Amino acid sequence: MHLRRFLSPDSRRATWAALSLWALLLSTSVTAQTLPPEVDAALARAKVPRDAVSFLVVDAQGGAAPRLAHRSTSPMNPASTMKLVTTIAALDLLGPAYTWVTPVYVDGTVQNGVLNGNLYVKGLGDPRLVMERLWLLLRRVQGMGIKTIAGDIVLDRSAFDLPEPDPAKFDGEPLRPYNVAPDALLINFKSVVMTFTPDLGAKVAQVQYDPPLAGVSLPATVPLNTAAADCGDYRGALKGDFADPLRFRFGGSYPASCGEKVWPIAYADPKSYPGRAAQGLWESMGGKVLGTVRNGTVPAGVLSGKPALVVNSATLAEVIRDINKFSNNVMAQQVFLTLGRVAGNAQGLPADVLADANLPPGSFAASRALVQRWWKDRIGTDDAPVMDNGSGLSRQERITAQAMGRLLQATYAAPFMPELMSSLPITGVDGTLKRIKTRTSGTAHLKTGTLTGVVTLAGYVHAVSGKRYVLVAFINHANANDARPALDALVDWAGRDQ
């Protein structure tokens, strides 16, 4: 299977010609083009100066001067709109049908329900190995007649070469799921989902933890507050303390008026999480392990053989819907690392599990280099983006609105355009744009981006004339969050082209 081409040679030449014409038209346009009055007014109300924003609105098919180009050649922090670069590169280089595999190896004999040896699970970067899919993996192990493992469960996470993560490094919020670091064996996003259900008769709230974590003390109930008139800040009322990875504590109570609530948190000791989750789930299914659950590598002799079973991920097209619709940072980083590992080391996509399992480890450096080469080959030699981890959760990543616009125009002409389009949030309908208030609800597919001091949009707007426009909007300013109405106004303006 060969790596996909972004466009056929003829269509690539036509597209590059159109983009060259667009670039020429842009270079001769007024660089300080007047902003739409409603956009300008919203920026003024937010006290955001014009030199802190970068806007571009241009025909998605190219060949015409931009309707709006304001500071479009200035490098800006794109926040999560950088996920567009990662997911478009992945659609091109890996293909929409690409899947990740997680092979399981058995080293020993099985007698009377006992594996006399070790069970190895080798992670190869699956971005969505959630609890339900881990349960299915372990269920298939039990389907092989294994109920007790006399040796160890060994989790091989060596497919990614990553520095020791510091979940607090970015913003001092290590328990926020958006700060979870990537992992070759990313189980359930290294997070615990707590479900609180009021039990009025017992005057407590029952607490369920998914997945169950081996060796961790998890309170089964918390006191119920029946006096609270409304739900309010139930998380604050619980006074949860999750700093000790071996013991969860609640110093407060749960308001009965909240009904059932779900609270996800990142586990305080991410290094031990995969082992605790795998063991806890295995034991909850009635399985036993007489050895330990530990990190390690599959021995070369075992790795050279056929795995006992293989679990396939969802397709890339499905994965990028989660990434772009809900702006999932760690999934984007998993895809970014896969680009360097798979597309950077194979002449074609791996033909089988053995080939994939033996590729060199992926790294951020390898992926950054791969995306730079891809950009120059597909998009052009000028204004390539500055990549960090490929998710936009970074203060280093930069791209110009003009470069993002060219990428989106080229994608509009690519065979995988429908997959990219369907992954983007729809204004007023779903994903991170579900609650946006514009007069053009449902007519724009836009990726959002938010960091402290950064608010961004990039994607496609379907106008009343029937034309589709590329829209890119970057705001980098301390008051960026207050300027969201300016972006809403820009989307409305782009949609009204008659």
N, C-alpha and C positions, 0 to 999 in steps of 0.2 A: 504494500500500500504506500503510495507516494504522498509526500507532503502536498497539501492543497496550494494552488496558485491563487493569489488575490484576485486576479482577473486573467482572462485569456490574453495572449499577446496583442491581438487586434484591439480588444476593448481596453486594454491597459494603455495602448498608444493613444486611443481616442480620449480616454479619461485624462491622461497627462496633458494632452493638447488643450483640453477644456480647462484644466487647472492652471496651465500656463497663461491662457487668455485671462482667466479670472485674476491671477496674480498681477498681470499687466494692468488690468482695469483698476485693481485695488491700489496699485502704486501711483496711479494718476488721479485717484480720487482725493477729496479733501480729507486730510488725516484727522482734523478736529471737527468732524461732521457734527452738525447740530443734533442733539438728542431729541427724541420725541418729547413734547412738552410735559405729558403726564409722567414720563420717566424722570425727567429733569426735576419736576416738582417733588416727586417722592424722595429723590436723593437729597434735595435741599431740606425737606422735613426731617430726614434722618441725620442731617449734618454730615453727609458723606460727600467729599469733593469729587469733581469729575475726573481728577487725575488719579483717583483710587479705584476706578472701574475700567473694565475693558469689555466692549460689546461688539458683536458681529451678527448680522442677519443677512443671509445670502441665499440665492436660489440653490436648492439641493443638487440640481443637475449641472450647475456651473454655467459658464458662458455668458454671464452678465455681471455688471458691476454690483457690488453689495448694496442692499437697501440701507444698511447702517454699518459703519466701520469706525468705531471710536477706540483709539489706542489699541487696535487689534494686533499690533506687532510687539507689544510690551509683555515680557514674560511675567506670568502671574502664578500664584499658588492656586491650583485648580481644585483642591480638596478632593472629594470622592468622584468628581468627574474624570479624574485620572483613571478610574476603573474602565472607562471607555477604551483607552489605549490598550490596557491589558486584555480585555475581553475581545476586542476586535482582532488583535494580534493572534489570540488563541483560536478564534474562529477561522482565521486564515491559515495558520500554520498547523493546527491540530485537526480542524474540521468539526462541524457541528455534532457529528456522531461519535466523537472521541469519548472513550470511557477509561476511567482508572480501574485498576485491578488490585485486590488485596488477597494475595495467596496465603494459604495456610498449609504448613508442612507438619507431618507426623514423623517423629524419629523414635521408633520403638514398635513393639508388638501390642496388639489389643487382645486381651483375654478376659472373658467374663465381665465385660464392661470396664476394664481397667487398662489404661494406656501405660505400659511399662516403659516410660521414656518421657521425652519432652514434646510439647506442642509449641510450634513457632508460628507467629502471626507477623507477616512482613508488610509494613505500611509503605505504600508507593505514592502517597500524596492525595488520596481521595479527599475532596473538599467537603463531602457531606456524609461521613461515616457516623451518622447519628445513632442514638441509643437503639432505635427500632431495627436498624440494619445490623448493629453489633449483635443484637439478640438473635436475628436470623442467622448470622455467621455461627454463633455458638450453638444454635439449634441444629444446624447442619453438622457440626462436630458431634453432637449427641446422636444425630441420625446415623453416624458411622459406628455406633455401638459404644461410644466413650461416655462413661458417666463419672469416672474417677481418673484423675491424672496423677500417676505415682511420682512423676518427675515435676518439672517446672512448666509454667506457661511463660514463654519468652516473647517479648514484644520488640520487634526489630524496627527501629526508627532511623536507620542509618541512610535512608535514601535522600535526606536533606542534610546538608552541612550548614548548620546555623549557629550563630553565637548564642551564648546563654541568655535567655530572654529576661528582661526586666519589665514586667507589666506596668510598673508605675512610672516608667521613664517618660512617656509622652505627656501625660497630664496629671500624674499623681493619683490616678484612679485605678488601682490594680484589680479591683473586683468587678469592673465594668466589662461585660462580654466583648465589647468592641475593641478592647485592648488585648485580647487573647492572641498569643503568638502562633505562627504556623508550626506544623509538625508533620513529619512523614506519616505518622499514625495519629491523625487528628480525630480523636474519639469525642463525639458529642460537643464539639467546640470547647472542650476542657471546662465545661460549665455544669452547674447543678441547677435544675429547675425545681423550685419549691412551690407546691400547690397548697394553699390554705383554704380549708373548708369548715365553716362554722357548724358546731354541734350544740344547738341551743339546750338540749336536755342535759348534756354533761358540762355545759358552760365552758367549753374549750373549743379551740379550732384544731382540727386534725391537720397534720402536716405530712405531705408525701414528698419524697425526694427522688428525683430521676436524673441519672441512674443511681441506684444504691451504691455507696462507696464503702468498700471493705476497710475496717479498722478505724472508722470515723464515728464518733458519738453524735447522733442526730436526734434531737428531741422529737418525739412523736406527736406532742400537742403543745399548744401555748394557751395561756389564759384568754378567755373571751370577754371583750368589753361590750356589754349590752346597753350601756348608757349613751354611747356616742350616737348623735343624731344623723351624722353623715359619715361617709367613709374617710374623707380627708386624706392626710398623708399616712396611710397605713404602714408603709415601710418604716417611717420615722417612729410611729407608735410602737412597733415591734421591738425597737432598740436591738436589732440583730448585731451580733459580733461574730465575724467569720475569719478573723485574723489567725486563729489557731487552726491549722488544717486538720487537727485530730478531734476537734470539738466545736460544733456550732452551738451558739448560745443566743437566747432571747431574753432581754431584761424587761420587756414591756408586755403589752397585750394586743390582741387583734380585734378591731371593731366588727361587731356582728353585722352592722349595716353594709359592710363591703360585699357580702356574699362570698362567692369563690373568687380568689385572685391567684395569679401565677407570677412568681418573682424569680427570674433567672439571675444567677451570679457566676462570675468566673471563680474557679477554685483557687484558694490561696497558695497552694503548692502545685503548680502546673506540671512539674517534672514527675511527680508521683501519681498524677491524676489517671493516666491511661491504665496503669496497673491496678489502682483501686477500683476503677470503673469496671474493668474486665473481670476482676475477681468477684466484685460485689454482684455483678449481673450473672456470672456463672453459678455462684452459690445460690442466688435467688431462684435459679432454674433447677435446683436440686443437684447440681454438680459439686464435685469435691476436687480439691487440689492438695496433694500431700506435700508437695514441695513449696516453691514460692512463685509469685508472679513478679517478674523482673524485666528490666530492659536488657537487651543483648542483641546479638546478631545471629542470623542463621548460618551454621557452619557451611563451609564451601561444599563439602560432600553432600550435605542435605539440599543445599540450594541448587546444585547441578541436576537434581532429580525432579521428577514431576510432583507438583504440589498435590496434597490430598484433596483440596478443594480451592476454588477461586470465587471470590465475591466481586461482582462488577458494580461500578458506581452508576448513577444516573448519567445520561449523556451530557456533553459540554453544553449543548443548547439549553438543557434543563437547568444546569448548574448556574449559567450566567443569568438566568431569570432571577434566581435568588440573590445573586451578587448585585445586579443592577436595580431590580425592583426594591430591594430592602437594604441596599448599600452594605452588604456583609463584608467587612474588612478582611477577616482571616480567610474566608473562601477566596477572595480576590488574590491574596498573597499565595495561597496554595496553587492557584492557576498560574500566577506569575512565576513561581519556582518551577512548576512543571514545564513551562516554556523553555527555560534554560537547560533543564535536565533532559527532556525528551526531544524537543525540536532542535536543541543545540548540539545533540550528540548522535542523532540518527539520520541516515540518509532518507529514510522513510519512517513512517510510524512503526513501532515495534511489532513484529509479526506474531509474537506469542509472549506468554507470561515470563518465560525464561529470559528472553531478550530484555524485557522491561526491567526485571528484577536485577539484572547485571549491569545496567547503565551506571555511569559515574554519578555521585551524589549531586543534587541540585543545590545552587546557592544564589543569593541575591546578586552577587557580582556577575555570575554567569548569565543570569536572566537579564540584567541591565545591558550587558554587552550584546546579547542576542536581540533584544528589542531595538537597540540602536542600529544594528545591521539591518534588521527588518524594515525599520523606518526609512533608512536611506534607499533601500531597494524598492520599496513600495510607494512611499509618500514623497520623498525627495531628500536632497542633501542639506537643505536649509532648515533652521529652527526645529531640530529634533528635540523632543521633550527631555527634561532632566528627570530621570526616574530614581526612585529610592526603593520602595517595597511594592510598588504597583497598585496600591490600594487607595492612595490619597491621604492616608493617615500619616502625614509627614509634614514637616516644616521645610523640607529641602526640595520637594518636587516642584517643577515649574514647566509651564507650557504657555504659548501665546494663543490668543483666540483665533488668529489666522491659521496656525498649525492645527488646532483642534477642528477648525472649519474644513480644512483640506482633508483631514482624516474622515470626517463625517460625509463629505461629498464623495470621496472615493468609495466609502462603504456603501453609499446609496446606489452605486453602480455595480456593486459586488454581488455574486450569487447568494451569499449568505446574509444579504440585507434583511430579509424577513426575520431571521433568527435574532439579529441584533435589535431590530425594531421592536419585536415582541417582548424583549427583555427589559425595555425601558418603562419606567412608571408613566402612567397616563394621567394628565391633569384632571383632578377632581374625581378620579375613578379608583386608583389602586396604588400600592407601594408607598414610597415616600412623598408622592404628590396627591394622595387621597384627599387630604384636607385643604389643598390649595384652593383659593377663591379667585377664579378668573372668569371672565365672560365667555371664554372659549373652552369651557370644560369638555374634556374628552377629545380635543382636537390636537393635542401636542403630546409627543413621546419625548420625555426629557429626563436625563440623569441629573440628580441633585448632588450638591456637595456642601458640607458644613463643618467648619472648624471654628474655634474661637478667633474672631476677626476675619473670617472667610465665609462667604456665601456664594455659591455658583450654580449655574444651570448649563446644560449642553445637550443638544439633540435636535429633534425635528418638530416643526409646527406646520399643520395642515391649514392653509388659509382659505378664506371664503371664496377666493377665485378658483380654487381647485389646485393651486400650486402648493408645493411643499418646500419649506425653507429650512435651512440649517440655522439654528440659533445657538450662540455661545455668549454667556454672560458671566464675568468674573468680578466680584467685589472683594477687595483686600483692604480692610479698614477696621479700626476698633469698633465702629458703629455698624458693621456689616449686617448684623442680625436685625437692626432696626430698618434696614433698607430693603427688606424682603418685598414690601409693596412695590418697589421700583422694578423688581424682576417680574412680579405679577403683571404690572402695567406693560412691560416690554413684551411679554408673551401675548397679551391682548393686542398690542399694536402690531406685532408681527402677523397675527391672524387676520387683521383687517387690512387687506391690501387692495381694496376697491373703494 
